[in-house]
Every structure is written in C-alpha cells, then in structure tokens.
Amino acid sequence: MKKLIIKTAFITLGVTLILAIAAFGIVSLCAPAVMMDLTASLGMTDISGDYAYQEYERSREISYLARSFEIAAEREDDVKAQQRFGQLYKHEAFSEYCVSRDEQALPDGIPALSYRGYVCGLAACVEYRLARTDEARDETIAFAVSETDASFPMGNPVIALAVTAAEAEDAAFCGMLLETLKGESFDAENTDYQNIVKILEVAANE
C-alpha cells in the first residue's frame, strides 16, 4: 500500500511537471508579451528582450521591436542589437514612434530628451563596439553626426559615442571623432558640446 501511494505521488508529480512545461511552451508561443513581462519582473532581462522580439514578429507592433533593441544594446549583445536596430531604423513607423515617445509625460524636474537621439546613440555605440576597420569606424561617426542636431541637444548620439569611446580609452577613435566634430556646424557655444570636445581632447592625447 505504501509503495502504491509513493508510486502514485511520483506519477502525479511527473504529470504536473509535464503539464507545467506544456503550459509554459504554449504561453511562450501564443502570448510572448505575457512572457516578456513575466521574465522582466523576475530580472531575466535578456530573455525578456527576446520575448519582446517574438511578440514583434507576431504582432508587428513597433514598440516591441524597440524594446527588444534597447535591451540588447544596453546588455551589449551587439550582434543581436545591430540586427534589431536595422529593422527598427528602416521601419515605416520609426519617425512617428519616436515622436510619440517624446510626447509621453515625464515627472516634474526631469528634462525631456529625444527618444530618437537615445536609440540612435545606443545604435552608434553598438556599431562602435562591432567596428573592426577604419571604414566601419568612419561610418559609425557619420551616423552619430547625422542623427545629432546642430544645436547639440542633451543626450544626443555624438555624446553617447564620445563617452563610450573615451571610457574605452580609444585614443585613435576619439581623435577621429574630435576631428569630425570640429569640421561640423554644431553650436560651439553649447556647454555640452564644449564638454565633449574637452573629453575627446584628453582621451585622444592619452
């Protein structure tokens, strides 16, 4: 009798595990957005980003593609981030989505930053980390500059790229970026511009 009870308990446990795994698989396939939120709440950031991308593939909703890119870029999963940004940047709703993100309310005291500047800054840093040739580095600089307004607003792609290169102690790249900046028509009176130039000058001469 005791053996039968134990055997029955193991069978029940096994069936429960199988059903749980099956349910997990079904939710993953049918509702990746649910799994995205669940894994994010559990601190499983990388997996959450992958579920966001799965949800984008299912729904074609750009917000999920953007989220999947942001997570990959912030986690420095650069190959994945590069592929996802390529899709995001070419998406027909990209510009409209950036504007909608800019219009979202922010708490008092927090300055509004350009969402487009933020994601393009992330993308520039991804391309910088992946660049293996001078040509690729030139293209990275050109991209960051093209996505930075002449007024040199806060949080722009050039700032993100400059800080990343300076932190990497990449003197050669900092010199390339500095030379390019000085040849552009950015607002030379802008405090952020002046600070970035100083940072690059120091980094380029280390």
VENJO-V847649 format. One record per residue. RES is the residue in one small letter. PSI is psi in whole degrees, 0 to 359 (none if undefined). Layout:
<<RES & PSI> <RES & PSI>>
This chain:
<<m & 317> <k & 320> <k & 322> <l & 320> <i & 316> <i & 317> <k & 318> <t & 321> <a & 317> <f & 320> <i & 316> <t & 317> <l & 317> <g & 315> <v & 319> <t & 317> <l & 318> <i & 316> <l & 322> <a & 316> <i & 318> <a & 317> <a & 319> <f & 316> <g & 319> <i & 316> <v & 320> <s & 320> <l & 319> <c & 333> <a & 65> <p & 335> <a & 323> <v & 315> <m & 328> <m & 311> <d & 322> <l & 311> <t & 326> <a & 319> <s & 337> <l & 3> <g & 12> <m & 70> <t & 313> <d & 314> <i & 323> <s & 320> <g & 322> <d & 322> <y & 325> <a & 319> <y & 321> <q & 320> <e & 323> <y & 316> <e & 328> <r & 313> <s & 341> <r & 24> <e & 121> <i & 332> <s & 326> <y & 323> <l & 316> <a & 316> <r & 319> <s & 323> <f & 312> <e & 314> <i & 314> <a & 318> <a & 316> <e & 330> <r & 2> <e & 36> <d & 75> <d & 321> <v & 315> <k & 317> <a & 318> <q & 316> <q & 318> <r & 325> <f & 324> <g & 318> <q & 319> <l & 314> <y & 328> <k & 354> <h & 136> <e & 338> <a & 10> <f & 308> <s & 317> <e & 320> <y & 320> <c & 318> <v & 318> <s & 325> <r & 324> <d & 330> <e & 355> <q & 139> <a & 141> <l & 151> <p & 153> <d & 139> <g & 349> <i & 118> <p & 143> <a & 129> <l & 158> <s & 123> <y & 320> <r & 317> <g & 322> <y & 308> <v & 326> <c & 329> <g & 316> <l & 316> <a & 320> <a & 320> <c & 322> <v & 312> <e & 324> <y & 315> <r & 332> <l & 341> <a & 131> <r & 353> <t & 161> <d & 325> <e & 316> <a & 323> <r & 320> <d & 319> <e & 323> <t & 314> <i & 316> <a & 321> <f & 312> <a & 317> <v & 318> <s & 334> <e & 10> <t & 122> <d & 151> <a & 335> <s & 349> <f & 64> <p & 165> <m & 146> <g & 25> <n & 165> <p & 325> <v & 319> <i & 313> <a & 315> <l & 317> <a & 316> <v & 318> <t & 315> <a & 321> <a & 318> <e & 330> <a & 356> <e & 41> <d & 85> <a & 318> <a & 314> <f & 318> <c & 322> <g & 319> <m & 315> <l & 320> <l & 315> <e & 320> <t & 315> <l & 317> <k & 342> <g & 356> <e & 170> <s & 44> <f & 157> <d & 103> <a & 346> <e & 352> <n & 130> <t & 319> <d & 320> <y & 313> <q & 320> <n & 320> <i & 320> <v & 316> <k & 317> <i & 316> <l & 323> <e & 316> <v & 312> <a & 324> <a & 339> <n & 9> <e & none>>
